[in-house]
């Protein structure tokens, strides 16, 4: 099942824990890899004009990479385990049930320990 973002709200409810890999779109390897080759996939649920706002479901396999978050982003992690570390040294450990708000401009590294799944919302 592929959902195309049209700027119109898609009322779709998934049982996230039941999504299979073949239901996700391949979003490729994570750029700026430091260790391993994390691959992202997901489903875009909504994308507004000029990609603002944007929401969806994201999955990523283990690895470590540099990360820059250009817009405010809210994430609700539904499975897996990861460590985000800001360039200022703040450490954020996430696992199933964690909710994190990353402020626009956040920079650091992401280390995915176990395949990670989250629901996200990027603001304008």
N, C-alpha and C positions, 0 to 999 in steps of 0.2 A: 504494500500500500504506500503510495507516494502522495504527499500533500503539497500542493503548490501554494506558495504565499502570494496572495493577490492584493493585500491591503484590506481585505474584508475578513472579519473575524470568522475563523473556522471553529465551529462548536464540535470539537472532537474530544472524547474522553477515552484515555487509554488506561489499561491496567499495566502500569509501567513495569511492574515486576514480571509481566508475561510477554513483553516485547521481545521478539526474536531478532537475531542479527540481520536476517534477510528483510526485515521490515524497516531497517535503517538505511539512510543514504550514506555512502562512503564520502567522508569529507577530507580524506587523505592523511598524510603524515603530519605530525606537529612540526611546525617550523622551529628553528633555533634549538635543535636537539643538542643536549649535553651528553646524555647517556641513554642507550636503547633507542627504539624507534616507535614511539607512541603513535597509534593511529586513531583518528577521531571518526565518529559516525554519528548520525542523529536524524531527527525529524524537526523540521522548521514548522512551528504551529502558526506563527503570525509574523509578518514583516510589514511595517508601515511604509509610508512614503519616505524615500531616502534611507531605508533600513531602520527607521526610528519610529516607534520602538520595535523590538524584536523579541520573540519568545520561542522556546523550543525545548527539545529533549536532546541531551548530549551524552555520548559514551566515549571513553578513551581508555586505551590499553596501557600497560605499565611502561614507564620511561621517565626521563627528566628533561625539562626544557626551560629556556628563558621565557618569561611571560610579561606582556604589557597589556593592561586592560584600559582601552581608550575611553570607555563610557561606564557610568555606574552600572553594576551588574549584581543582581540578586540570584543566588544559587541555592536550591534545596537538593542536597545529595541524597539519593535513594539507595545506593549500594556502592561497595568498593571502599577504598582507603587511599588517602593522599595527604601529602604535606606541602603546603604553600609557605614559602618564606620570602618576605619582602626584602628589598635591597637595604632596608633599615634594620633588618634582623628580626622583625616580628614573625613568629611561627604560628601557622594556623593548621591544626590537624583536623581533617574531615573524615567522616565515615557516614554510614546510613543514618539519616535523621538530622544531620548537621545542616544548618542554614547559615549562609555567609553573605554579607553585602560587601562587595569590593568597590571602593570609591574610584571614580574616573582618574586615570593616571597611575593606578597601582602598578608597580614593577617588582619583579622578583623571579623566583623559580617555582615550578610545580613538579613534584615528584609523585607520580601515580604508583602506588605499591601494589594494589589489586584493581583490576578493571573498574573504572569509576563511571557512575551514571548520575546525571543530575537534570533537574528541570531548571531552566534559567530564564531570566528576563533582563534584557538590556534596555536602558532608558534612552531618551532622546539626547 
